[in-house]
C-alpha cells in the first residue's frame, strides 16, 4: 500500500477510470495496483460529505466534516462537477491543503457510515500494517449495499495473494451470479475468491474458463490458473502441465502467465502442492530451455538447477 501522499487529482482519476477494471488481479500479479477510493481518502487531509446547493453550480453545503477543519460550504471546479439531485449526499475531498475540492462518490444508503469508519482509521492505516484494513473490508464482502461490496472487493484485490489466503473470508454470497454475469469489472478478484472458497461447485467453471483463457491468451488467464490450483491442488497442477505447458504451440505470453501462477502457488500453497509444482517444473525445464528460463525468472532460482533427489526435502535443488 502506498504510504506516501499522491497528488489527489491524479489518484482520483486513476481510481475512477482504472481502479474498477484496469487492475488485473493484483492479488496474484506483482505490479503496483491502482489506488482505490480508500487509498485516495487516506492520502488527503480534508474530507467532507455535502449536498448540492440549489442554483449554485459546483457549490455544496457541508453536512458532515470527516477530516480537517469544520466547514459549511465548498466549491468544486468546473471540470470535476457532478450532475446530481439536490438530495444526493456527495463525498468530497480537497487536493492538498490549498487545492481544489473534488467529488469522489455519490453516497448510497450505508456507504457514508463505512467511509466515516475509514476516516476514523486514517492515521492507523497509513502508518500501520495492512492487516486491520484487510480484516475490516473482508467483513463487508456480503454487505447489502452494492457500493460497499464493490469497495470491499477493490480492497481485497489490492493485497498480496498470501494475505488474501490468510484473510478471514466468509462465503461470498453473490459470487456465482457475478461470475456467471460475464461482467469483467473486478473479475480477477472474484475468480481468486472462487478458488479460495474451497467449494467444488466452482471446479467445472474454473476449468472451462482456463481452457478458454489459454486458447485466447486472455489477460485474466493467471487468475484462473491460480484459482484452479487453489481449488484442485495437485490435480490442478497436473492439468496445467499436461494440457498446456507440454504443448509446443503455446505462445510465450501464455507460458509466462501460467508459470507466474505456478510460482505464486509454489510460494504460498500447501506443501504437497508446492512439492508437485517443484517436481513438475524441474522435469519440464530440463526438456525446455524456454521453461528453464521462465523458471529462473519467476521462481527466483539460481542460474543452474536440477530436479530434487528422491530423498530431498527441498522442492528445488540449486547448483551454484
Secondary structure, DSSP 8 states (H G I E B T S, - for coil): ---S---HHHHHHHHHHTTTTT---TTTS-S-----HHHHHHT-S-EEEEEE-TT-TTEEEEEEEEESS--SEEEB-GGG-----TT-EEEEEESTTTS-EEEEEE--TTHHHHHHHHHHTHHHHHHS-SHHHHHHHHTTTT-SSHHHHHHHHHHHHTS-HHHHHHS-----TTHHHHHHTT--TTHHHHHHHHHHTT-GGGHHHHHHHHHHHHHHT-TTHHHHHHHHHHHHTHHHHHHIIIIIIT-SS--HHHHHHHHHHHHHHHHHS-HHHHHHHHHHHHHHHHH-HHHHHHHHHHTT--SEEE---TT-SSS-EEE-
